[in-house]
């Protein structure tokens, strides 16, 4: 039986239980085109009245690249204390393979991931492993366009490091395929994939270190709340890390909100059952 999360009216209802928040970015505080002002304001209020906000995102870019993206979209820098990305966690995995030539799979905008790393970039037939941040052209391509390339990689038994475990994200009202979709396909074909972002432990280890650094002390994980819209990434990752989670239906699972703007408990139960995970709280969106 799936345990359904408690529905809350706003973050202020539960804020006193927590000293820090781990908040997802894409789908919670913006949609790739514009900020969700109510969400941004809720995080600002939490920082003013309760504690730290660490943004945790499956972006394949290093965390120091995210503020520039916020400037383009209009997200206030007052809503967070630090940013931890899947890219940050992935760089550790890439450093461990620095002596092996790598085939880079992903758009040019993600090349910041490799800055400062002593890597040798080669074509697929010369590579010892693949680093995947996404599709080359995620606005026009689908994972099926990569089946032949992945088959060639599988023939050579190339392991893949996936820098973005997300399957898809919403850009405005358009669903866009992410690196996780290619990694998932490669695994289904029999390939080996390593992940560092949500829901996997490496990114949560970095977040815990970031919280403790910003707080100047060790913060008990029972006093940390994860907020996210991705059941298979944000919510499952929080559960695996032993952190309470608040699910908000503003991103890829926005179909779990009914016509009245309330959580559709039946649909949400189906989503949680499919992912074999659960959250402590839920809300249609993040508000204070």
Backbone bond lengths (Angstrom), bond angles and torsions (degrees), N, CA, C in turn:
res aa  C-N    CA-C-N  psi(-1)  N-CA   C-N-CA  omega(-1)  CA-C   N-CA-C  phi
1 X - - - 1.476 - - 1.519 109.57 -
2 X 1.334 116.43 131.55 1.459 121.17 -179.55 1.515 111.03 -80.10
3 X 1.329 115.84 130.13 1.460 120.88 176.85 1.521 108.22 -83.97
4 X 1.336 116.81 118.67 1.457 120.33 -179.11 1.523 110.04 -85.96
5 X 1.328 116.92 140.33 1.465 119.84 -179.40 1.527 111.93 -70.34
6 X 1.319 114.31 156.38 1.463 120.09 176.77 1.522 109.28 -75.14
7 X 1.314 116.73 129.89 1.460 121.17 178.40 1.527 109.85 -78.45
8 X 1.333 116.65 131.92 1.466 120.85 179.76 1.522 110.01 -121.18
9 X 1.336 115.08 157.56 1.465 120.46 -178.30 1.522 112.46 -85.32
10 X 1.339 116.56 -23.47 1.456 120.15 -179.11 1.514 110.58 -177.96
11 X 1.331 116.27 165.27 1.455 121.09 -177.81 1.526 112.05 -62.03
12 X 1.325 117.20 -30.93 1.466 120.50 -179.19 1.523 112.33 -60.89
13 X 1.347 116.76 -24.64 1.466 121.21 -178.80 1.525 111.96 -66.02
14 X 1.338 117.29 -27.99 1.468 120.79 -175.27 1.529 112.45 -122.97
15 X 1.329 117.77 -0.46 1.467 121.38 -172.28 1.524 113.24 -57.94
16 X 1.329 117.68 -34.32 1.465 120.62 -176.55 1.529 112.90 -64.62
17 X 1.331 117.09 -15.28 1.468 120.87 -179.25 1.531 112.81 -82.45
18 X 1.357 116.31 -7.11 1.462 118.50 -170.20 1.531 112.56 -133.62
19 X 1.332 113.98 147.96 1.457 121.42 177.40 1.525 112.09 -104.38
20 X 1.321 116.67 -12.39 1.465 120.48 -179.32 1.526 109.49 -154.68
21 X 1.324 114.40 151.46 1.458 122.31 177.76 1.525 108.63 -122.57
22 X 1.339 115.51 135.71 1.466 122.34 167.77 1.520 106.42 -105.13
23 X 1.325 117.19 108.59 1.466 119.75 -173.37 1.525 111.67 -114.16
24 X 1.312 114.89 129.51 1.456 121.73 172.92 1.529 109.09 -63.24
25 X 1.308 116.40 159.69 1.466 121.41 -176.56 1.527 111.12 -105.06
26 X 1.335 115.92 -70.27 1.460 120.51 -174.80 1.519 109.66 -72.09
27 X 1.335 116.27 119.14 1.459 121.28 -178.18 1.507 113.60 100.08
28 X 1.363 116.13 -12.46 1.463 119.82 177.95 1.519 111.15 -116.90
29 X 1.342 117.13 -48.64 1.468 118.02 179.53 1.534 112.80 -108.43
30 X 1.319 117.77 -11.72 1.471 120.05 169.91 1.525 109.32 -159.06
31 X 1.338 116.00 166.92 1.470 121.26 -179.81 1.518 112.01 -114.10
32 X 1.331 116.46 20.70 1.452 120.33 -178.93 1.512 113.35 90.32
33 X 1.332 116.30 -15.23 1.475 121.05 -178.90 1.524 112.13 -121.77
34 X 1.314 116.70 -36.75 1.462 120.94 -176.98 1.524 109.93 -152.06
35 X 1.325 117.68 154.58 1.467 120.16 179.81 1.515 111.89 -76.21
36 X 1.329 116.09 153.63 1.451 122.20 167.34 1.531 105.77 -90.90
37 X 1.323 116.94 98.32 1.462 121.37 -170.56 1.522 112.87 -59.19
38 X 1.334 117.33 -37.69 1.464 119.86 179.76 1.530 110.55 -62.71
39 X 1.322 116.97 -38.41 1.460 120.95 178.89 1.518 111.02 -67.51
40 X 1.324 115.65 -46.04 1.469 120.62 178.80 1.522 109.97 -58.66
41 X 1.335 116.54 -45.33 1.465 120.72 -179.22 1.536 111.62 -65.15
42 X 1.335 117.39 -34.97 1.462 120.50 178.63 1.523 110.56 -63.88
43 X 1.323 116.77 -40.79 1.465 120.40 179.00 1.525 111.18 -69.27
44 X 1.323 116.80 -37.13 1.470 120.32 176.77 1.525 109.95 -62.27
45 X 1.328 116.79 -42.65 1.459 120.65 179.83 1.530 111.39 -66.45
46 X 1.326 116.47 -38.56 1.466 118.76 177.67 1.527 109.91 -61.56
47 X 1.306 116.70 -43.54 1.469 119.89 179.61 1.529 111.22 -62.92
48 X 1.309 116.65 -37.68 1.471 120.92 -178.53 1.520 111.81 -69.49
49 X 1.321 116.10 -38.42 1.465 119.84 -168.65 1.522 115.00 -109.19
50 X 1.365 117.65 -20.69 1.460 118.34 -172.10 1.526 114.49 -125.70
51 X 1.322 118.56 -58.21 1.459 118.37 -173.21 1.506 114.43 -178.78
52 X 1.320 115.85 -146.76 1.457 123.27 -171.14 1.527 112.45 -86.73
53 X 1.336 115.01 149.83 1.461 121.74 170.71 1.524 108.20 -124.20
54 X 1.315 115.81 115.60 1.456 122.16 174.68 1.527 107.20 -108.17
55 X 1.309 117.37 122.63 1.456 120.75 176.99 1.525 109.07 -83.39
56 X 1.323 116.07 131.98 1.460 122.69 -178.42 1.519 107.74 -124.53
57 X 1.318 116.41 117.05 1.453 120.45 -172.72 1.523 111.13 -135.31
58 X 1.324 115.83 147.46 1.452 120.73 175.72 1.519 112.24 -85.60
59 X 1.302 117.44 19.99 1.459 120.37 173.10 1.525 109.12 -60.27
60 X 1.350 117.90 134.39 1.457 119.71 178.42 1.521 113.46 -78.53
61 X 1.310 117.85 3.27 1.460 121.30 178.77 1.525 110.52 -90.58
62 X 1.327 118.19 154.40 1.467 120.17 172.28 1.526 110.50 -60.69
63 X 1.322 116.15 152.14 1.456 120.82 -176.90 1.510 114.37 -59.18
64 X 1.341 118.04 -30.92 1.462 119.29 -177.92 1.525 112.68 -72.78
65 X 1.346 117.39 -5.06 1.464 121.03 176.29 1.533 112.17 -90.77
66 X 1.320 117.52 -15.37 1.465 121.23 -173.31 1.534 113.13 -71.21
67 X 1.343 120.22 -40.49 1.465 118.46 179.74 1.525 114.21 -54.76
68 X 1.319 117.74 -35.35 1.468 119.99 178.12 1.528 110.36 -64.85
69 X 1.342 117.41 -37.28 1.454 120.56 175.11 1.522 110.92 -63.66
70 X 1.337 116.29 -39.80 1.460 120.54 177.76 1.530 111.09 -60.86
71 X 1.312 116.02 -39.50 1.464 119.62 179.42 1.528 111.00 -62.38
72 X 1.340 116.71 -38.54 1.460 120.77 179.75 1.524 111.53 -65.82
73 X 1.331 116.38 -36.57 1.460 121.12 -176.19 1.525 112.32 -88.57
74 X 1.341 116.30 -29.83 1.456 120.73 -178.59 1.511 113.97 102.05
75 X 1.338 117.41 26.87 1.463 121.91 177.43 1.530 108.99 -85.09
76 X 1.318 117.30 127.80 1.468 121.90 -179.17 1.522 111.15 -68.34
77 X 1.327 115.30 137.87 1.468 119.90 176.64 1.532 111.99 -76.52
78 X 1.325 117.16 -4.36 1.465 121.00 179.72 1.524 112.67 -78.28
79 X 1.331 117.01 -3.80 1.469 118.92 -173.95 1.523 113.21 -94.80
80 X 1.346 118.83 5.13 1.461 118.76 -178.61 1.519 111.21 -151.43
81 X 1.320 114.83 158.82 1.460 122.26 175.27 1.515 112.24 -101.64
82 X 1.328 117.19 -32.46 1.465 121.46 -179.46 1.520 108.63 -157.93
83 X 1.330 115.39 163.58 1.461 121.81 -179.48 1.526 109.00 -129.39
84 X 1.323 116.16 131.59 1.462 122.29 175.64 1.529 107.51 -123.76
85 X 1.325 116.64 130.22 1.458 120.83 -176.07 1.524 111.94 -119.33
86 X 1.325 114.39 161.24 1.459 119.89 171.49 1.522 109.83 -60.97
87 X 1.344 115.88 -32.51 1.454 119.54 176.23 1.519 112.55 -60.64
88 X 1.333 116.45 -41.39 1.472 120.32 177.62 1.527 110.43 -59.17
89 X 1.336 115.99 -46.71 1.457 120.29 -178.69 1.526 111.36 -67.91
90 X 1.336 116.50 -36.06 1.457 120.96 -178.28 1.524 111.77 -67.75
91 X 1.311 117.72 -32.81 1.470 120.67 -179.35 1.534 111.41 -58.45
92 X 1.328 117.01 -32.78 1.464 119.59 176.60 1.527 110.67 -65.11
93 X 1.336 116.15 -41.27 1.463 120.02 178.45 1.525 111.35 -66.68
94 X 1.323 116.78 -37.50 1.463 120.75 179.61 1.530 111.32 -68.35
95 X 1.322 116.43 -37.62 1.468 119.68 179.14 1.523 111.17 -60.96
96 X 1.322 116.23 -33.73 1.462 119.74 -179.10 1.530 112.30 -70.47
97 X 1.363 116.02 -15.44 1.468 120.06 179.67 1.525 110.72 -116.09
98 X 1.319 117.55 25.78 1.456 122.17 -173.10 1.523 113.44 -62.01
99 X 1.325 117.67 -22.44 1.464 120.02 -177.60 1.533 112.68 -88.76
100 X 1.340 116.99 -4.63 1.465 120.96 -179.25 1.530 110.37 -102.05
101 X 1.331 118.76 135.29 1.468 120.63 175.89 1.527 110.71 -65.67
102 X 1.316 116.77 142.83 1.462 121.89 -171.85 1.528 111.24 -124.88
103 X 1.318 115.53 141.56 1.458 122.08 170.03 1.525 107.49 -98.20
104 X 1.326 116.96 122.96 1.462 122.23 -176.97 1.527 109.71 -94.52
105 X 1.312 116.01 121.61 1.458 123.17 179.44 1.526 108.58 -113.99
106 X 1.340 116.08 111.43 1.456 119.63 -179.49 1.517 111.26 155.83
107 X 1.327 117.50 171.18 1.459 121.84 -178.12 1.527 112.22 -74.66
108 X 1.331 115.88 156.94 1.463 121.10 -179.12 1.522 112.72 -60.01
109 X 1.330 117.47 -27.32 1.463 119.89 -177.19 1.526 112.14 -65.24
110 X 1.340 117.11 -15.87 1.460 120.94 -179.06 1.528 113.34 -95.60
111 X 1.320 117.43 4.53 1.466 120.04 -175.62 1.527 112.78 -66.98
112 X 1.343 117.32 -14.64 1.477 119.99 175.10 1.532 111.12 -58.17
113 X 1.324 115.84 -25.58 1.465 120.09 -178.98 1.521 111.66 -55.80
114 X 1.329 116.97 -31.55 1.460 121.12 -171.03 1.536 113.92 -97.86
115 X 1.330 117.08 -1.38 1.455 119.89 -177.98 1.527 111.02 -62.84
116 X 1.332 115.44 131.21 1.456 120.47 177.96 1.511 114.83 83.26
117 X 1.329 117.54 -1.83 1.469 121.45 178.19 1.532 108.81 -98.54
118 X 1.293 116.80 138.37 1.461 122.35 -177.62 1.525 109.74 -85.90
119 X 1.360 115.04 73.83 1.458 120.97 -176.79 1.526 110.97 -113.17
120 X 1.317 116.15 150.28 1.459 122.39 175.89 1.524 108.55 -108.99
121 X 1.331 116.50 118.39 1.453 121.53 -176.29 1.526 110.20 -94.38
122 X 1.325 116.58 129.42 1.465 121.94 -176.58 1.527 109.55 -138.84
123 X 1.338 114.93 172.85 1.463 120.64 174.27 1.529 109.22 -75.67
124 X 1.320 115.31 166.60 1.465 120.59 -172.86 1.530 112.11 -58.21
125 X 1.333 117.23 -40.39 1.462 118.88 -175.33 1.519 113.74 -73.49
126 X 1.342 117.62 -5.58 1.457 121.61 177.17 1.529 112.45 -111.13
127 X 1.316 116.74 -5.02 1.467 121.33 -171.98 1.523 112.49 -81.02
128 X 1.335 113.99 155.12 1.460 121.52 172.27 1.530 111.00 -103.05
129 X 1.329 116.56 -16.50 1.461 120.47 174.80 1.521 109.11 -160.97
130 X 1.322 115.79 168.95 1.468 123.57 -179.92 1.520 109.23 -114.78
131 X 1.324 116.68 136.62 1.458 121.44 169.00 1.520 107.53 -111.01
132 X 1.333 116.27 116.60 1.466 121.44 -174.60 1.525 111.09 -112.19
133 X 1.329 115.92 121.36 1.464 120.98 173.00 1.526 111.54 -106.76
134 X 1.337 116.83 -16.17 1.450 120.47 -179.26 1.509 111.30 161.21
135 X 1.321 116.33 -164.52 1.451 122.87 176.61 1.533 108.85 -80.82
136 X 1.311 117.65 152.81 1.462 119.77 177.02 1.526 110.64 -62.08
137 X 1.342 116.59 -41.34 1.466 122.19 -179.22 1.525 108.10 -132.48
138 X 1.345 115.52 84.87 1.468 119.27 -172.74 1.525 113.95 -74.56
139 X 1.322 117.82 -8.29 1.469 119.25 177.25 1.525 111.77 -84.57
140 X 1.330 116.68 -21.21 1.465 119.34 -174.08 1.523 113.80 -125.55
141 X 1.330 118.14 -15.97 1.454 121.18 -177.32 1.522 111.25 -103.19
142 X 1.335 115.31 163.86 1.459 122.35 174.23 1.532 107.74 -128.02
143 X 1.329 118.06 165.36 1.465 119.65 178.47 1.529 113.54 -55.46
144 X 1.327 118.28 -32.00 1.460 120.37 -179.54 1.519 112.73 -61.74
145 X 1.336 117.31 -24.37 1.465 120.92 177.13 1.526 111.68 -67.32
146 X 1.338 117.69 -12.54 1.460 121.94 -175.31 1.528 113.31 -108.40
147 X 1.310 116.37 6.40 1.458 119.29 -175.90 1.538 111.52 -62.63
148 X 1.325 117.55 -40.36 1.468 120.46 -179.54 1.524 110.41 -67.95
149 X 1.335 117.75 -42.45 1.460 121.40 178.78 1.530 110.67 -62.59
150 X 1.322 116.27 -44.10 1.463 119.62 -179.71 1.533 111.11 -68.59
151 X 1.311 117.19 -31.75 1.464 119.58 176.21 1.520 110.45 -64.47
152 X 1.316 116.94 -40.16 1.468 120.92 177.04 1.528 110.23 -64.02
153 X 1.331 116.18 -40.17 1.473 119.75 178.11 1.522 110.93 -64.96
154 X 1.320 116.01 -39.06 1.460 120.55 -178.99 1.529 111.11 -66.67
155 X 1.328 116.45 -36.61 1.464 120.49 177.75 1.530 111.37 -59.43
156 X 1.334 115.74 -31.13 1.463 120.86 179.92 1.530 111.79 -95.87
157 X 1.333 115.73 3.30 1.469 121.52 177.42 1.525 111.39 56.80
158 X 1.339 116.90 42.63 1.459 121.14 -178.73 1.530 110.52 -81.02
159 X 1.320 118.68 126.29 1.466 119.77 172.90 1.527 110.30 -72.86
160 X 1.320 116.57 153.49 1.467 122.03 179.23 1.520 109.18 -118.83
161 X 1.331 116.03 137.15 1.467 122.69 167.56 1.525 106.48 -105.26
162 X 1.320 116.51 118.86 1.467 121.31 -178.33 1.519 109.75 -100.66
163 X 1.327 116.16 118.81 1.459 121.21 -176.11 1.523 113.35 -88.24
164 X 1.321 117.28 -6.58 1.465 120.77 178.36 1.522 109.16 -143.52
165 X 1.339 118.02 97.23 1.467 120.69 -177.72 1.524 114.69 -70.01
166 X 1.340 119.33 -9.71 1.461 120.20 179.30 1.528 110.18 -59.18
167 X 1.325 116.15 139.24 1.462 121.73 175.03 1.521 110.29 -80.35
168 X 1.330 116.52 -43.01 1.461 121.79 179.94 1.520 109.90 -156.19
169 X 1.323 114.99 158.69 1.458 121.67 174.06 1.522 108.46 -136.08
170 X 1.324 115.14 165.33 1.459 120.70 175.09 1.523 108.98 -99.55
171 X 1.322 117.03 126.39 1.461 122.19 168.56 1.520 105.91 -110.78
172 X 1.328 115.92 104.21 1.455 119.39 -168.88 1.514 108.11 64.55
173 X 1.331 116.62 -119.86 1.459 121.31 178.30 1.525 112.44 -106.03
174 X 1.336 117.13 9.84 1.460 121.47 -177.75 1.523 110.84 -103.50
175 X 1.331 116.26 133.56 1.453 121.36 176.01 1.525 108.85 -85.88
176 X 1.344 115.47 129.51 1.459 121.99 -177.59 1.527 109.29 -119.12
177 X 1.334 116.75 133.63 1.462 121.04 177.52 1.517 110.68 -73.45
178 X 1.339 116.05 143.34 1.467 122.25 -178.46 1.533 110.38 -117.70
179 X 1.337 114.65 179.01 1.456 120.53 -178.36 1.516 113.54 -57.73
180 X 1.332 116.49 -34.10 1.454 120.05 -179.42 1.515 113.42 -60.40
181 X 1.336 116.81 -29.05 1.461 120.12 178.64 1.526 110.80 -66.99
182 X 1.345 116.97 -40.15 1.461 120.70 177.30 1.522 110.57 -69.75
183 X 1.334 116.54 -40.88 1.465 120.45 179.14 1.527 110.83 -63.37
184 X 1.323 116.26 -41.51 1.462 120.96 178.60 1.531 110.65 -62.15
185 X 1.334 116.14 -44.16 1.453 119.95 178.37 1.526 110.95 -61.94
186 X 1.326 116.30 -42.06 1.468 120.82 -178.67 1.535 110.31 -64.10
187 X 1.322 116.26 -41.18 1.467 119.67 176.68 1.521 111.56 -63.03
188 X 1.332 116.60 -42.06 1.462 120.26 -179.98 1.524 111.68 -64.51
189 X 1.339 115.63 -27.08 1.459 120.99 177.10 1.530 111.80 -79.95
190 X 1.342 116.16 -12.78 1.450 121.00 179.86 1.514 114.67 112.32
191 X 1.338 117.23 5.43 1.453 121.51 -179.34 1.520 113.03 -80.08
192 X 1.333 115.38 160.63 1.469 122.40 179.19 1.523 109.69 -98.35
193 X 1.346 116.46 129.23 1.460 121.47 -177.63 1.522 109.83 -130.10
194 X 1.342 115.52 137.49 1.462 122.66 173.29 1.519 108.65 -113.23
195 X 1.332 116.42 132.44 1.466 122.50 178.50 1.534 109.69 -117.85
196 X 1.331 115.81 149.24 1.464 119.97 175.01 1.523 112.46 -122.80
197 X 1.332 117.44 -19.65 1.460 121.08 -177.93 1.522 112.80 -85.32
198 X 1.323 116.66 -172.41 1.462 121.94 179.22 1.521 110.55 -59.08
199 X 1.313 120.30 135.41 1.475 128.78 11.37 1.533 113.80 -97.95
200 X 1.307 118.42 23.86 1.466 121.01 -172.66 1.525 111.70 -90.98
201 X 1.321 115.77 156.39 1.459 122.13 -168.33 1.530 115.84 -64.48
202 X 1.351 120.52 -35.62 1.471 118.72 -174.88 1.526 114.54 -52.83
203 X 1.325 118.37 -41.19 1.463 119.38 -177.73 1.537 110.80 -71.12
204 X 1.327 117.93 -29.84 1.461 120.16 178.04 1.523 111.46 -74.25
205 X 1.322 116.88 -30.56 1.466 119.81 173.59 1.529 110.36 -64.17
206 X 1.342 116.38 -41.35 1.466 119.99 177.62 1.530 110.79 -65.69
207 X 1.320 116.62 -38.69 1.470 120.51 179.33 1.527 111.14 -65.08
208 X 1.326 116.84 -42.67 1.462 120.34 179.18 1.524 110.19 -61.36
209 X 1.328 116.19 -41.61 1.461 119.88 177.76 1.516 111.12 -64.73
210 X 1.338 116.98 -38.39 1.463 121.10 179.09 1.525 111.54 -66.46
211 X 1.329 116.96 -42.22 1.471 120.85 177.79 1.522 110.17 -60.13
212 X 1.318 116.19 -48.86 1.466 120.14 -177.88 1.526 111.37 -63.63
213 X 1.316 116.73 -37.66 1.463 120.42 178.13 1.520 111.01 -64.54
214 X 1.349 116.36 -47.36 1.466 120.28 -178.61 1.526 111.31 -67.59
215 X 1.337 116.98 -34.19 1.470 120.70 -178.26 1.521 112.18 -81.65
216 X 1.325 116.33 -21.04 1.456 120.16 -176.47 1.511 112.70 73.14
217 X 1.346 116.24 19.27 1.463 121.41 -179.93 1.518 107.61 -162.87
218 X 1.315 115.81 169.44 1.462 120.56 176.11 1.525 109.09 -80.37
219 X 1.313 117.27 121.93 1.462 122.64 179.94 1.526 108.98 -99.32
220 X 1.324 116.10 127.63 1.461 121.57 179.26 1.530 109.40 -66.24
221 X 1.329 117.14 132.09 1.463 120.77 -178.65 1.522 112.79 -62.64
222 X 1.338 116.99 -20.39 1.466 119.31 176.42 1.518 111.90 -69.34
223 X 1.343 115.59 -12.11 1.467 121.49 179.07 1.526 111.29 -106.21
224 X 1.330 116.01 20.70 1.467 121.80 179.90 1.525 108.51 -119.35
225 X 1.336 116.10 135.67 1.463 122.64 178.11 1.524 109.36 -117.57
226 X 1.336 116.68 127.02 1.457 121.69 173.23 1.523 109.12 -93.97
227 X 1.328 116.35 137.68 1.461 121.92 178.89 1.523 108.01 -123.20
228 X 1.335 117.16 129.56 1.447 118.85 179.74 1.503 113.53 -164.54
229 X 1.328 114.94 165.91 1.459 121.89 179.33 1.517 112.34 -107.78
230 X 1.346 117.39 -9.57 1.458 121.03 -178.21 1.520 111.10 -97.88
231 X 1.327 117.32 111.87 1.465 120.62 -176.67 1.523 110.76 -67.09
232 X 1.320 117.54 -40.87 1.446 120.67 -177.76 1.516 114.67 -80.68
233 X 1.328 117.31 -10.71 1.473 121.28 -179.97 1.520 110.81 -117.35
234 X 1.332 117.60 -67.83 1.467 122.01 -176.72 1.522 112.58 -63.20
235 X 1.326 116.18 -48.57 1.463 120.16 -173.86 1.526 110.93 -77.82
236 X 1.321 116.16 -46.87 1.473 118.43 178.41 1.522 110.75 -62.68
237 X 1.330 117.16 -40.91 1.457 120.24 179.56 1.510 112.48 -61.78
238 X 1.335 116.00 -42.07 1.463 120.06 177.85 1.519 110.92 -62.65
239 X 1.322 116.45 -43.97 1.466 119.96 -179.88 1.528 110.75 -61.61
240 X 1.327 116.98 -44.89 1.461 120.73 -179.50 1.527 111.60 -64.99
241 X 1.341 116.03 -30.39 1.461 120.19 179.67 1.522 112.76 -86.37
242 X 1.330 117.35 -3.08 1.458 121.15 179.53 1.513 113.83 77.13
243 X 1.340 116.36 34.63 1.460 121.91 -176.95 1.527 109.45 -119.27
244 X 1.328 117.79 138.05 1.463 121.71 173.91 1.532 109.42 -61.03
245 X 1.336 115.68 148.72 1.458 119.80 -178.29 1.520 111.60 -131.85
246 X 1.321 114.59 143.61 1.463 123.87 171.34 1.524 107.40 -113.81
247 X 1.331 116.99 115.44 1.453 122.01 176.21 1.520 109.63 -87.57
248 X 1.341 116.76 130.30 1.462 121.43 174.88 1.523 108.92 -121.43
249 X 1.317 116.01 136.86 1.468 121.56 -171.53 1.526 111.79 -96.16
250 X 1.332 116.63 51.98 1.465 119.93 -178.46 1.521 112.96 -108.16
251 X 1.344 117.48 0.70 1.454 120.01 -175.73 1.511 112.27 -121.67
252 X 1.338 116.20 -124.07 1.460 120.50 -171.37 1.527 113.54 -70.06
253 X 1.342 117.33 -16.17 1.472 120.36 177.75 1.533 111.12 -108.15
254 X 1.338 116.03 33.66 1.470 118.48 -178.06 1.526 112.44 -69.12
255 X 1.338 117.32 -8.92 1.469 119.72 175.61 1.521 112.31 -74.75
256 X 1.347 116.96 -3.91 1.466 119.84 177.44 1.532 111.92 -88.14
257 X 1.336 116.34 6.64 1.465 121.59 174.43 1.521 108.34 -104.23
258 X 1.350 116.90 130.63 1.460 119.68 -177.48 1.533 111.09 -82.90
259 X 1.334 116.02 -178.71 1.464 121.45 -175.98 1.519 112.54 -63.71
260 X 1.329 117.24 -21.17 1.465 121.06 179.58 1.531 112.30 -88.00
261 X 1.317 116.34 -1.94 1.453 119.86 -179.64 1.509 113.93 86.88
262 X 1.325 117.02 12.69 1.464 121.90 179.10 1.529 110.89 -105.02
263 X 1.329 115.68 158.65 1.455 120.43 177.32 1.529 110.61 -64.88
264 X 1.316 116.82 128.57 1.453 122.07 173.82 1.531 106.89 -84.82
265 X 1.321 116.45 102.08 1.454 121.58 -172.89 1.528 112.49 -61.74
266 X 1.315 117.23 -34.61 1.462 120.36 -179.33 1.525 110.79 -66.92
267 X 1.325 116.88 -46.83 1.466 120.62 178.98 1.528 110.68 -64.61
268 X 1.334 115.45 -41.47 1.458 119.05 -179.37 1.529 110.57 -64.24
269 X 1.326 116.68 -38.73 1.465 120.44 178.73 1.523 110.54 -61.58
270 X 1.333 116.54 -38.72 1.465 120.63 178.85 1.523 110.47 -64.68
271 X 1.339 116.35 -42.76 1.465 120.88 -178.96 1.531 110.81 -63.52
272 X 1.324 116.68 -45.62 1.460 120.67 -179.74 1.527 111.22 -66.22
273 X 1.334 116.69 -37.88 1.458 120.25 179.56 1.525 110.87 -64.85
274 X 1.323 116.99 -39.91 1.462 120.90 179.60 1.528 111.08 -62.75
275 X 1.329 116.88 -38.58 1.458 121.19 -178.09 1.531 112.73 -89.71
276 X 1.337 117.06 -4.82 1.466 122.51 179.29 1.528 111.24 53.60
277 X 1.314 114.70 48.74 1.467 120.17 179.71 1.520 109.44 -144.65
278 X 1.319 116.94 178.64 1.458 121.37 -179.58 1.521 110.30 -156.32
279 X 1.319 115.36 158.23 1.461 122.64 175.93 1.518 108.44 -121.64
280 X 1.316 115.61 158.96 1.464 119.13 178.22 1.522 110.67 -81.29
281 X 1.355 116.39 -35.74 1.468 120.68 -176.51 1.536 109.72 -132.23
282 X 1.340 114.56 161.30 1.469 120.40 173.52 1.517 109.28 -146.95
283 X 1.342 115.32 157.57 1.460 121.91 177.73 1.534 107.58 -159.30
284 X 1.329 117.59 150.94 1.470 119.36 177.05 1.530 112.51 -59.66
285 X 1.329 116.03 -33.10 1.458 121.06 179.16 1.516 108.78 -157.34
286 X 1.337 115.80 170.04 1.449 120.65 179.41 1.522 109.77 -90.46
287 X 1.328 115.53 112.51 1.469 121.75 175.16 1.536 107.75 -134.81
288 X 1.314 115.49 161.66 1.453 118.98 179.35 1.516 112.07 -78.10
